[in-house]
C-alpha cells in the first residue's frame, strides 16, 4: 500500500513552520557562538545545534524536491524557502508545571 503524500496546503504549512524553526535555530547558534567557545567541552552545545541546522536544511531541500514531484504544476520554491515576512508562525508552546 502506498502512503499518502502531503497535500499542497500541507507542504505550504510545513514549509512556513520549518523556515520559522530555521530562523530561530540560526539565531540560537549565533547566540551560542558569541557566548561560548566553539571547541572543547563548552562548544558541544554549539556543535549540536549547528548539526541540527544542517540536518534541517537538508530535510527542507528534500521536502522541496518531494513538493515538485508530488505537485509539479503548483509547487513553488517559496513554499520551503518563503520570503522573510512569510516565515512567522505560532509554534506550539509547552505548559509549565
Number of C-alpha atoms within 10 A of each C-alpha: 3 4 5 6 12 15 12 17 10 13 21 19 15 17 22 23 19 20 25 20 18 19 15 13 17 16 12 15 20 14 12 19 17 11 11 13 14 15 12 8 8 12 15 14 17 22 17 12 17 19 13 16 19 13 12 17 16 12 13 20 15 12 18 21 16 16 24 15 11 16 16 11 8 9 19 16 13 13 24 26 18 18 12 11 6 14 20 15 13 8 9 6 6 6 5 4 3
